[in-house]
Amino acid sequence: MGSVRPAPWRRAAVVAALMLAAFTFNTTENLPVGLLSLMADDLRVSLTAVGALVTGYGLAVAVASLPLAHVSRSVPRRYLMTGLLAVLAVASWISALAAVSYGLLLAARVATALAQALFWAVMGPVAVGLFPPERRGRIIGLLSVGGSLATVAGVPAGTWLGGHSGWRTPFAVLGALAVVSLVAVAVLLPTSRPQEGHAAYGAAPDRRRFAVVLATTALSVTGAFTGFTYVVAFLDEVSGFGRDAVSAVLMAFGAAALAGVAVAGPLLDRYPRATLTVPVAGQAVALAGLYAAGSSQVATVALLMLLGASVAPTFMATQNQVLRVAPGRTETALAANSAAFNVGVAAGALLGGVLLPLTGARGTFLAGGVLTAVALVVLSRPEAVVARETVDGPKPGVR
């Protein structure tokens, strides 16, 4: 972000503002899940139509991430981030209008999704560029904590608020939070050209490793969501949890996810590969274990917590790896990783939906475990290549 870094308090304030923005974006994305019935009844549409507000959001992020990152390459990041947060605030307030129709709400959701697609691509380089290179993992960890809090606190709190004061109120609050982030970023983030600073390009560019990270993201996320999309049915049909207990189990999952991010974040700089390999392995064990031992309620809770503590750190670690091995500009590489993540969410939900009537909810977790195991195999391949080249010497024309 230029040759002279801002004062420490200013850098910390920018990171805090970006953490709040990540929290607000992620809460906005998933809030309709908790308000499904309220929104459907008020808007006089089906539950499926409200569900499409979440599904369409994820697909918009997947499709738009790369093109938007490419066309905005030359826009100074302070102006770009301010504009994205303004879109989030305005779209949230439009969603909260008393007279909002389903069509207008859908348009506001699409606008927010497009802003989020670009936000996740540029947030990392913006924050990391404020600090020395050796602290990039720690900063990515902090940003991930902000995003993870949306699952643990944001959506549950928004669901509670919507149940007590109407579903529009949480969207109005999210718009206000977006303005807080906007003001902090507009005032405190330095103005500089995007290509300036160490965070604009990968620290150790490697096209092969970058491809492996993208494949790991896509496969692991597809595996996770093949099962987890239908976790409520699993808890009911396989584990025998009552409706009242399901919320508590899912909160344990979210708390474990937050704990996993908090623990892994400070280790990203020292152990960049282990902090990716270990969570992917943990996810594979958790998904396979749920298939094998899902009839035990104690085992189910423990394994779901292991799943939560693995899924969230996996994406955080892939983001950190992308900043290291990006073969070109980091925002484009991060956009590709975000697209891979959202494609994985959609593909996992689709695959689980196909398997559900054939294998039941239990079978979706087995399929997810198999896909995650494949991701683990893919992730281990570069190590074998490095070891072979150390013995035989590098092949001509191979990096």
C-alpha beads as a LAMMPS data file, in Angstrom:
LAMMPS data file: protein, C-alpha beads

399 atoms
398 bonds

1 atom types
1 bond types

-500.0 500.0 xlo xhi
-500.0 500.0 ylo yhi
-500.0 500.0 zlo zhi

Masses

1 110.0

Atoms # bond

1 1 1 0.000 0.000 0.000
2 1 1 2.829 2.354 -0.762
3 1 1 6.278 2.731 0.704
4 1 1 5.054 4.314 3.983
5 1 1 2.604 2.341 6.105
6 1 1 -0.095 4.073 8.173
7 1 1 0.216 4.351 11.948
8 1 1 -0.454 1.091 13.855
9 1 1 -3.786 2.304 15.264
10 1 1 -4.946 3.241 11.793
11 1 1 -4.013 -0.154 10.358
12 1 1 -5.775 -1.912 13.228
13 1 1 -8.899 0.180 12.691
14 1 1 -8.987 -0.681 8.982
15 1 1 -8.689 -4.404 9.751
16 1 1 -11.476 -4.098 12.339
17 1 1 -13.666 -2.317 9.766
18 1 1 -13.005 -5.071 7.219
19 1 1 -13.805 -7.732 9.823
20 1 1 -17.125 -5.974 10.470
21 1 1 -17.774 -5.796 6.726
22 1 1 -17.050 -9.510 6.322
23 1 1 -19.441 -10.237 9.189
24 1 1 -22.122 -8.060 7.610
25 1 1 -21.771 -9.554 4.119
26 1 1 -21.859 -13.154 5.395
27 1 1 -24.827 -12.473 7.675
28 1 1 -26.697 -10.801 4.816
29 1 1 -26.028 -13.776 2.553
30 1 1 -27.442 -16.382 4.931
31 1 1 -30.041 -14.434 6.913
32 1 1 -33.044 -15.559 4.795
33 1 1 -32.380 -19.137 5.953
34 1 1 -33.377 -18.158 9.492
35 1 1 -36.295 -15.988 8.336
36 1 1 -37.621 -18.370 5.677
37 1 1 -41.198 -18.759 6.926
38 1 1 -41.599 -15.128 7.999
39 1 1 -40.476 -13.826 4.615
40 1 1 -42.537 -16.323 2.640
41 1 1 -45.730 -15.487 4.533
42 1 1 -45.244 -11.724 4.356
43 1 1 -44.239 -11.627 0.675
44 1 1 -46.874 -14.262 -0.250
45 1 1 -44.370 -16.503 -1.997
46 1 1 -43.312 -20.114 -1.477
47 1 1 -40.533 -21.287 0.816
48 1 1 -38.676 -22.375 -2.320
49 1 1 -38.816 -18.823 -3.673
50 1 1 -37.280 -17.457 -0.469
51 1 1 -34.679 -20.229 -0.559
52 1 1 -33.772 -19.052 -4.048
53 1 1 -32.678 -15.745 -2.490
54 1 1 -29.814 -17.694 -0.877
55 1 1 -29.082 -20.090 -3.742
56 1 1 -29.119 -17.309 -6.337
57 1 1 -26.856 -15.206 -4.134
58 1 1 -24.185 -17.913 -4.045
59 1 1 -24.411 -18.540 -7.782
60 1 1 -24.077 -14.807 -8.497
61 1 1 -20.897 -14.687 -6.393
62 1 1 -19.503 -17.747 -8.202
63 1 1 -20.183 -16.344 -11.673
64 1 1 -19.195 -12.723 -11.043
65 1 1 -16.039 -13.023 -8.912
66 1 1 -13.477 -13.345 -11.709
67 1 1 -14.971 -10.892 -14.227
68 1 1 -15.445 -8.189 -11.583
69 1 1 -11.908 -8.670 -10.239
70 1 1 -10.564 -8.272 -13.761
71 1 1 -12.464 -5.113 -14.693
72 1 1 -11.639 -3.391 -11.393
73 1 1 -7.890 -4.083 -11.460
74 1 1 -6.919 -0.425 -11.827
75 1 1 -9.415 1.162 -9.389
76 1 1 -7.768 2.508 -6.193
77 1 1 -8.790 0.209 -3.359
78 1 1 -10.081 2.904 -0.999
79 1 1 -12.592 4.052 -3.616
80 1 1 -13.493 0.501 -4.596
81 1 1 -14.051 -0.740 -1.042
82 1 1 -16.081 2.353 -0.170
83 1 1 -18.298 1.777 -3.202
84 1 1 -18.837 -1.907 -2.391
85 1 1 -19.851 -1.106 1.177
86 1 1 -22.200 1.607 -0.101
87 1 1 -23.912 -1.023 -2.287
88 1 1 -24.237 -3.296 0.758
89 1 1 -25.785 -0.512 2.860
90 1 1 -28.244 0.684 0.203
91 1 1 -29.295 -2.833 -0.806
92 1 1 -29.850 -3.770 2.854
93 1 1 -32.056 -0.742 3.411
94 1 1 -34.014 -1.432 0.229
95 1 1 -34.617 -4.954 1.585
96 1 1 -35.975 -3.391 4.788
97 1 1 -38.545 -1.182 3.036
98 1 1 -42.100 -1.819 4.152
99 1 1 -43.336 -1.856 0.561
100 1 1 -40.555 -4.044 -0.864
101 1 1 -41.757 -6.661 -3.342
102 1 1 -40.182 -10.033 -3.995
103 1 1 -38.777 -8.775 -7.296
104 1 1 -37.183 -5.706 -5.722
105 1 1 -35.818 -7.838 -2.885
106 1 1 -34.310 -10.232 -5.415
107 1 1 -32.664 -7.319 -7.255
108 1 1 -31.221 -6.021 -3.975
109 1 1 -29.855 -9.491 -3.226
110 1 1 -28.195 -9.730 -6.634
111 1 1 -26.589 -6.297 -6.162
112 1 1 -25.276 -7.347 -2.726
113 1 1 -23.959 -10.623 -4.142
114 1 1 -22.028 -8.792 -6.867
115 1 1 -20.542 -6.466 -4.247
116 1 1 -19.598 -9.422 -2.054
117 1 1 -17.971 -11.240 -4.975
118 1 1 -15.550 -8.365 -5.452
119 1 1 -15.192 -7.622 -1.738
120 1 1 -13.797 -11.078 -0.962
121 1 1 -11.356 -10.785 -3.851
122 1 1 -9.831 -7.463 -2.744
123 1 1 -10.267 -7.553 1.046
124 1 1 -7.264 -9.824 1.663
125 1 1 -4.711 -7.894 -0.391
126 1 1 -5.984 -4.590 1.028
127 1 1 -5.571 -5.714 4.653
128 1 1 -2.374 -7.718 4.180
129 1 1 -0.745 -4.860 2.261
130 1 1 -0.937 -2.668 5.371
131 1 1 1.429 -4.969 7.284
132 1 1 4.834 -6.611 6.774
133 1 1 4.767 -9.794 4.590
134 1 1 5.531 -12.096 7.529
135 1 1 2.197 -11.165 9.148
136 1 1 -0.083 -11.979 6.223
137 1 1 -1.340 -15.250 7.727
138 1 1 -2.300 -13.566 10.982
139 1 1 -4.260 -10.871 9.128
140 1 1 -6.092 -13.427 6.982
141 1 1 -6.961 -15.243 10.210
142 1 1 -8.479 -12.107 11.730
143 1 1 -10.572 -11.428 8.628
144 1 1 -11.808 -15.025 8.723
145 1 1 -12.893 -14.607 12.338
146 1 1 -15.109 -11.724 11.211
147 1 1 -16.693 -13.862 8.516
148 1 1 -17.133 -16.875 10.815
149 1 1 -18.914 -14.806 13.453
150 1 1 -21.774 -14.414 10.990
151 1 1 -22.632 -18.108 11.387
152 1 1 -22.186 -18.198 15.156
153 1 1 -23.740 -14.853 16.075
154 1 1 -25.007 -12.900 13.064
155 1 1 -27.622 -15.258 11.618
156 1 1 -28.934 -16.463 15.016
157 1 1 -29.193 -12.867 16.269
158 1 1 -30.864 -11.735 13.038
159 1 1 -33.304 -14.638 13.249
160 1 1 -34.198 -13.730 16.839
161 1 1 -34.584 -10.037 15.981
162 1 1 -36.704 -10.836 12.938
163 1 1 -38.968 -13.087 14.994
164 1 1 -39.592 -10.313 17.528
165 1 1 -39.769 -7.201 15.336
166 1 1 -40.370 -8.370 11.777
167 1 1 -37.997 -9.806 9.187
168 1 1 -37.131 -6.365 7.743
169 1 1 -35.514 -5.083 10.949
170 1 1 -32.356 -7.231 10.736
171 1 1 -31.712 -5.946 7.217
172 1 1 -31.979 -2.352 8.445
173 1 1 -29.443 -3.120 11.186
174 1 1 -27.081 -4.714 8.665
175 1 1 -27.308 -1.579 6.537
176 1 1 -26.234 0.502 9.534
177 1 1 -23.276 -1.833 10.201
178 1 1 -22.234 -1.466 6.563
179 1 1 -22.173 2.325 6.977
180 1 1 -19.892 2.014 10.017
181 1 1 -17.441 -0.045 7.949
182 1 1 -17.788 2.334 4.997
183 1 1 -16.908 5.431 7.042
184 1 1 -13.892 3.770 8.661
185 1 1 -12.522 2.530 5.325
186 1 1 -13.181 5.837 3.533
187 1 1 -11.400 7.853 6.237
188 1 1 -8.545 5.535 7.256
189 1 1 -7.550 3.392 4.273
190 1 1 -4.702 5.032 2.274
191 1 1 -5.280 5.788 -1.404
192 1 1 -2.842 3.890 -3.586
193 1 1 -2.714 2.069 -6.903
194 1 1 -3.775 -1.605 -6.666
195 1 1 -0.491 -2.910 -8.082
196 1 1 1.557 -1.266 -5.341
197 1 1 2.849 -3.221 -2.348
198 1 1 3.816 -6.801 -1.645
199 1 1 0.227 -8.059 -1.385
200 1 1 -0.567 -7.283 -5.037
201 1 1 1.315 -10.369 -6.268
202 1 1 2.002 -13.865 -4.950
203 1 1 5.010 -14.196 -2.643
204 1 1 6.134 -17.391 -4.425
205 1 1 4.193 -17.678 -7.716
206 1 1 3.527 -21.267 -8.719
207 1 1 0.851 -22.141 -11.291
208 1 1 0.817 -25.826 -10.411
209 1 1 0.401 -25.195 -6.699
210 1 1 -2.285 -22.602 -7.431
211 1 1 -4.234 -25.160 -9.470
212 1 1 -3.921 -27.646 -6.603
213 1 1 -5.292 -25.092 -4.119
214 1 1 -8.285 -24.335 -6.372
215 1 1 -9.006 -28.051 -6.795
216 1 1 -8.725 -28.550 -3.032
217 1 1 -11.187 -25.729 -2.408
218 1 1 -13.719 -27.027 -4.921
219 1 1 -13.519 -30.680 -3.829
220 1 1 -13.480 -30.059 -0.080
221 1 1 -16.362 -27.575 -0.192
222 1 1 -18.399 -29.865 -2.450
223 1 1 -17.752 -32.680 0.014
224 1 1 -18.723 -30.600 3.026
225 1 1 -21.979 -29.323 1.539
226 1 1 -23.002 -32.670 0.034
227 1 1 -23.678 -33.749 3.593
228 1 1 -24.098 -30.574 5.608
229 1 1 -26.854 -29.156 3.383
230 1 1 -29.054 -31.946 4.757
231 1 1 -27.731 -31.970 8.310
232 1 1 -31.152 -31.183 9.834
233 1 1 -32.633 -34.274 8.175
234 1 1 -29.604 -36.274 9.374
235 1 1 -30.019 -35.111 12.969
236 1 1 -33.702 -36.050 12.881
237 1 1 -33.689 -39.318 10.935
238 1 1 -30.306 -40.801 11.877
239 1 1 -29.358 -39.339 15.262
240 1 1 -32.863 -38.930 16.659
241 1 1 -32.522 -35.356 17.899
242 1 1 -35.735 -33.477 18.593
243 1 1 -36.477 -30.176 16.904
244 1 1 -35.526 -28.164 19.999
245 1 1 -32.127 -29.862 20.242
246 1 1 -31.178 -29.245 16.602
247 1 1 -30.532 -25.536 17.151
248 1 1 -28.194 -26.278 20.057
249 1 1 -26.257 -28.838 17.996
250 1 1 -25.861 -26.389 15.123
251 1 1 -24.687 -23.699 17.528
252 1 1 -22.024 -26.136 18.759
253 1 1 -20.987 -26.609 15.125
254 1 1 -20.719 -22.834 14.647
255 1 1 -18.786 -22.332 17.887
256 1 1 -16.316 -25.038 16.854
257 1 1 -15.893 -23.344 13.463
258 1 1 -15.062 -20.056 15.139
259 1 1 -12.638 -21.786 17.524
260 1 1 -10.955 -23.545 14.600
261 1 1 -10.386 -20.273 12.792
262 1 1 -9.125 -18.571 15.953
263 1 1 -6.626 -21.368 16.641
264 1 1 -5.419 -21.869 13.062
265 1 1 -5.100 -18.175 12.143
266 1 1 -1.938 -17.423 14.143
267 1 1 -0.316 -20.606 12.755
268 1 1 -0.796 -19.786 9.062
269 1 1 2.508 -17.951 8.703
270 1 1 4.590 -20.642 10.408
271 1 1 2.860 -23.725 9.010
272 1 1 1.146 -22.708 5.752
273 1 1 0.755 -26.229 4.361
274 1 1 -0.051 -28.034 7.605
275 1 1 -2.813 -25.525 8.366
276 1 1 -4.466 -26.612 5.125
277 1 1 -3.737 -30.348 5.177
278 1 1 -4.845 -30.950 8.775
279 1 1 -8.325 -29.352 8.408
280 1 1 -8.991 -31.204 5.143
281 1 1 -8.039 -34.475 6.849
282 1 1 -10.231 -33.556 9.829
283 1 1 -13.165 -32.883 7.527
284 1 1 -12.764 -36.273 5.835
285 1 1 -12.694 -38.033 9.211
286 1 1 -15.720 -36.086 10.474
287 1 1 -17.886 -36.795 7.421
288 1 1 -16.982 -40.488 7.296
289 1 1 -17.439 -40.735 11.056
290 1 1 -20.925 -39.246 10.868
291 1 1 -21.850 -41.884 8.304
292 1 1 -20.473 -44.669 10.497
293 1 1 -21.488 -43.470 13.968
294 1 1 -24.345 -41.052 13.311
295 1 1 -26.822 -43.123 15.322
296 1 1 -24.974 -42.137 18.518
297 1 1 -25.968 -38.651 19.661
298 1 1 -22.740 -38.110 21.602
299 1 1 -20.615 -39.142 18.628
300 1 1 -22.721 -36.985 16.304
301 1 1 -22.174 -33.831 18.360
302 1 1 -18.436 -34.499 18.655
303 1 1 -18.058 -35.219 14.944
304 1 1 -20.118 -32.198 13.909
305 1 1 -17.868 -30.030 16.070
306 1 1 -14.836 -31.595 14.370
307 1 1 -16.475 -30.802 11.025
308 1 1 -17.038 -27.191 12.041
309 1 1 -13.480 -26.860 13.325
310 1 1 -12.243 -28.164 9.951
311 1 1 -14.450 -26.536 7.303
312 1 1 -13.900 -22.902 8.298
313 1 1 -10.074 -23.127 8.652
314 1 1 -9.848 -24.943 5.306
315 1 1 -11.122 -21.970 3.303
316 1 1 -9.040 -19.567 5.381
317 1 1 -5.934 -21.646 4.696
318 1 1 -6.646 -21.818 0.954
319 1 1 -6.954 -18.018 0.889
320 1 1 -3.580 -17.775 2.617
321 1 1 -2.057 -20.240 0.148
322 1 1 -3.452 -18.256 -2.797
323 1 1 -1.744 -15.101 -1.517
324 1 1 1.513 -17.039 -1.541
325 1 1 1.336 -18.918 -4.853
326 1 1 -0.869 -16.662 -7.032
327 1 1 0.698 -16.698 -10.508
328 1 1 -0.452 -13.121 -11.219
329 1 1 -2.383 -10.450 -9.356
330 1 1 -3.664 -11.715 -6.020
331 1 1 -7.159 -10.245 -6.285
332 1 1 -7.772 -12.240 -9.478
333 1 1 -6.435 -15.394 -7.852
334 1 1 -8.566 -14.857 -4.736
335 1 1 -11.608 -14.273 -6.940
336 1 1 -10.946 -17.635 -8.597
337 1 1 -10.735 -19.296 -5.175
338 1 1 -13.971 -17.612 -4.066
339 1 1 -15.650 -18.820 -7.259
340 1 1 -14.379 -22.353 -6.590
341 1 1 -15.836 -22.145 -3.073
342 1 1 -19.274 -21.043 -4.262
343 1 1 -19.312 -23.599 -7.068
344 1 1 -18.545 -26.206 -4.401
345 1 1 -21.479 -25.031 -2.275
346 1 1 -23.881 -25.278 -5.213
347 1 1 -22.458 -28.593 -6.477
348 1 1 -22.539 -30.119 -3.004
349 1 1 -26.153 -29.116 -2.411
350 1 1 -27.090 -30.486 -5.845
351 1 1 -25.245 -33.792 -5.363
352 1 1 -26.688 -34.231 -1.884
353 1 1 -30.158 -33.556 -3.247
354 1 1 -29.697 -36.274 -5.880
355 1 1 -28.390 -38.779 -3.326
356 1 1 -30.914 -38.015 -0.583
357 1 1 -33.825 -40.096 -1.969
358 1 1 -31.421 -42.887 -2.956
359 1 1 -29.205 -43.240 0.114
360 1 1 -30.929 -41.174 2.785
361 1 1 -29.249 -38.397 4.738
362 1 1 -26.602 -40.798 6.024
363 1 1 -25.370 -41.579 2.521
364 1 1 -24.812 -37.911 1.708
365 1 1 -22.197 -37.731 4.462
366 1 1 -20.388 -40.798 3.093
367 1 1 -20.267 -39.215 -0.363
368 1 1 -18.987 -35.988 1.177
369 1 1 -16.264 -37.905 2.996
370 1 1 -15.145 -39.588 -0.214
371 1 1 -14.926 -36.269 -2.060
372 1 1 -12.933 -34.748 0.797
373 1 1 -10.559 -37.710 0.753
374 1 1 -9.994 -37.051 -2.953
375 1 1 -9.196 -33.423 -2.059
376 1 1 -6.624 -34.687 0.448
377 1 1 -4.985 -36.847 -2.222
378 1 1 -4.855 -33.916 -4.653
379 1 1 -3.368 -31.707 -1.948
380 1 1 -0.574 -34.191 -1.253
381 1 1 0.543 -34.538 -4.889
382 1 1 2.870 -31.489 -5.054
383 1 1 4.822 -32.923 -2.106
384 1 1 5.519 -36.067 -4.110
385 1 1 6.550 -33.999 -7.127
386 1 1 8.937 -31.917 -5.017
387 1 1 10.457 -35.015 -3.452
388 1 1 10.981 -36.663 -6.859
389 1 1 12.571 -33.567 -8.359
390 1 1 14.902 -33.288 -5.360
391 1 1 16.265 -36.762 -6.183
392 1 1 16.175 -36.711 -9.987
393 1 1 16.667 -32.992 -10.583
394 1 1 14.086 -30.735 -12.193
395 1 1 12.857 -31.645 -15.638
396 1 1 13.542 -29.221 -18.491
397 1 1 10.786 -26.634 -18.831
398 1 1 9.217 -27.433 -15.454
399 1 1 9.274 -24.841 -12.673

Bonds

1 1 1 2
2 1 2 3
3 1 3 4
4 1 4 5
5 1 5 6
6 1 6 7
7 1 7 8
8 1 8 9
9 1 9 10
10 1 10 11
11 1 11 12
12 1 12 13
13 1 13 14
14 1 14 15
15 1 15 16
16 1 16 17
17 1 17 18
18 1 18 19
19 1 19 20
20 1 20 21
21 1 21 22
22 1 22 23
23 1 23 24
24 1 24 25
25 1 25 26
26 1 26 27
27 1 27 28
28 1 28 29
29 1 29 30
30 1 30 31
31 1 31 32
32 1 32 33
33 1 33 34
34 1 34 35
35 1 35 36
36 1 36 37
37 1 37 38
38 1 38 39
39 1 39 40
40 1 40 41
41 1 41 42
42 1 42 43
43 1 43 44
44 1 44 45
45 1 45 46
46 1 46 47
47 1 47 48
48 1 48 49
49 1 49 50
50 1 50 51
51 1 51 52
52 1 52 53
53 1 53 54
54 1 54 55
55 1 55 56
56 1 56 57
57 1 57 58
58 1 58 59
59 1 59 60
60 1 60 61
61 1 61 62
62 1 62 63
63 1 63 64
64 1 64 65
65 1 65 66
66 1 66 67
67 1 67 68
68 1 68 69
69 1 69 70
70 1 70 71
71 1 71 72
72 1 72 73
73 1 73 74
74 1 74 75
75 1 75 76
76 1 76 77
77 1 77 78
78 1 78 79
79 1 79 80
80 1 80 81
81 1 81 82
82 1 82 83
83 1 83 84
84 1 84 85
85 1 85 86
86 1 86 87
87 1 87 88
88 1 88 89
89 1 89 90
90 1 90 91
91 1 91 92
92 1 92 93
93 1 93 94
94 1 94 95
95 1 95 96
96 1 96 97
97 1 97 98
98 1 98 99
99 1 99 100
100 1 100 101
101 1 101 102
102 1 102 103
103 1 103 104
104 1 104 105
105 1 105 106
106 1 106 107
107 1 107 108
108 1 108 109
109 1 109 110
110 1 110 111
111 1 111 112
112 1 112 113
113 1 113 114
114 1 114 115
115 1 115 116
116 1 116 117
117 1 117 118
118 1 118 119
119 1 119 120
120 1 120 121
121 1 121 122
122 1 122 123
123 1 123 124
124 1 124 125
125 1 125 126
126 1 126 127
127 1 127 128
128 1 128 129
129 1 129 130
130 1 130 131
131 1 131 132
132 1 132 133
133 1 133 134
134 1 134 135
135 1 135 136
136 1 136 137
137 1 137 138
138 1 138 139
139 1 139 140
140 1 140 141
141 1 141 142
142 1 142 143
143 1 143 144
144 1 144 145
145 1 145 146
146 1 146 147
147 1 147 148
148 1 148 149
149 1 149 150
150 1 150 151
151 1 151 152
152 1 152 153
153 1 153 154
154 1 154 155
155 1 155 156
156 1 156 157
157 1 157 158
158 1 158 159
159 1 159 160
160 1 160 161
161 1 161 162
162 1 162 163
163 1 163 164
164 1 164 165
165 1 165 166
166 1 166 167
167 1 167 168
168 1 168 169
169 1 169 170
170 1 170 171
171 1 171 172
172 1 172 173
173 1 173 174
174 1 174 175
175 1 175 176
176 1 176 177
177 1 177 178
178 1 178 179
179 1 179 180
180 1 180 181
181 1 181 182
182 1 182 183
183 1 183 184
184 1 184 185
185 1 185 186
186 1 186 187
187 1 187 188
188 1 188 189
189 1 189 190
190 1 190 191
191 1 191 192
192 1 192 193
193 1 193 194
194 1 194 195
195 1 195 196
196 1 196 197
197 1 197 198
198 1 198 199
199 1 199 200
200 1 200 201
201 1 201 202
202 1 202 203
203 1 203 204
204 1 204 205
205 1 205 206
206 1 206 207
207 1 207 208
208 1 208 209
209 1 209 210
210 1 210 211
211 1 211 212
212 1 212 213
213 1 213 214
214 1 214 215
215 1 215 216
216 1 216 217
217 1 217 218
218 1 218 219
219 1 219 220
220 1 220 221
221 1 221 222
222 1 222 223
223 1 223 224
224 1 224 225
225 1 225 226
226 1 226 227
227 1 227 228
228 1 228 229
229 1 229 230
230 1 230 231
231 1 231 232
232 1 232 233
233 1 233 234
234 1 234 235
235 1 235 236
236 1 236 237
237 1 237 238
238 1 238 239
239 1 239 240
240 1 240 241
241 1 241 242
242 1 242 243
243 1 243 244
244 1 244 245
245 1 245 246
246 1 246 247
247 1 247 248
248 1 248 249
249 1 249 250
250 1 250 251
251 1 251 252
252 1 252 253
253 1 253 254
254 1 254 255
255 1 255 256
256 1 256 257
257 1 257 258
258 1 258 259
259 1 259 260
260 1 260 261
261 1 261 262
262 1 262 263
263 1 263 264
264 1 264 265
265 1 265 266
266 1 266 267
267 1 267 268
268 1 268 269
269 1 269 270
270 1 270 271
271 1 271 272
272 1 272 273
273 1 273 274
274 1 274 275
275 1 275 276
276 1 276 277
277 1 277 278
278 1 278 279
279 1 279 280
280 1 280 281
281 1 281 282
282 1 282 283
283 1 283 284
284 1 284 285
285 1 285 286
286 1 286 287
287 1 287 288
288 1 288 289
289 1 289 290
290 1 290 291
291 1 291 292
292 1 292 293
293 1 293 294
294 1 294 295
295 1 295 296
296 1 296 297
297 1 297 298
298 1 298 299
299 1 299 300
300 1 300 301
301 1 301 302
302 1 302 303
303 1 303 304
304 1 304 305
305 1 305 306
306 1 306 307
307 1 307 308
308 1 308 309
309 1 309 310
310 1 310 311
311 1 311 312
312 1 312 313
313 1 313 314
314 1 314 315
315 1 315 316
316 1 316 317
317 1 317 318
318 1 318 319
319 1 319 320
320 1 320 321
321 1 321 322
322 1 322 323
323 1 323 324
324 1 324 325
325 1 325 326
326 1 326 327
327 1 327 328
328 1 328 329
329 1 329 330
330 1 330 331
331 1 331 332
332 1 332 333
333 1 333 334
334 1 334 335
335 1 335 336
336 1 336 337
337 1 337 338
338 1 338 339
339 1 339 340
340 1 340 341
341 1 341 342
342 1 342 343
343 1 343 344
344 1 344 345
345 1 345 346
346 1 346 347
347 1 347 348
348 1 348 349
349 1 349 350
350 1 350 351
351 1 351 352
352 1 352 353
353 1 353 354
354 1 354 355
355 1 355 356
356 1 356 357
357 1 357 358
358 1 358 359
359 1 359 360
360 1 360 361
361 1 361 362
362 1 362 363
363 1 363 364
364 1 364 365
365 1 365 366
366 1 366 367
367 1 367 368
368 1 368 369
369 1 369 370
370 1 370 371
371 1 371 372
372 1 372 373
373 1 373 374
374 1 374 375
375 1 375 376
376 1 376 377
377 1 377 378
378 1 378 379
379 1 379 380
380 1 380 381
381 1 381 382
382 1 382 383
383 1 383 384
384 1 384 385
385 1 385 386
386 1 386 387
387 1 387 388
388 1 388 389
389 1 389 390
390 1 390 391
391 1 391 392
392 1 392 393
393 1 393 394
394 1 394 395
395 1 395 396
396 1 396 397
397 1 397 398
398 1 398 399
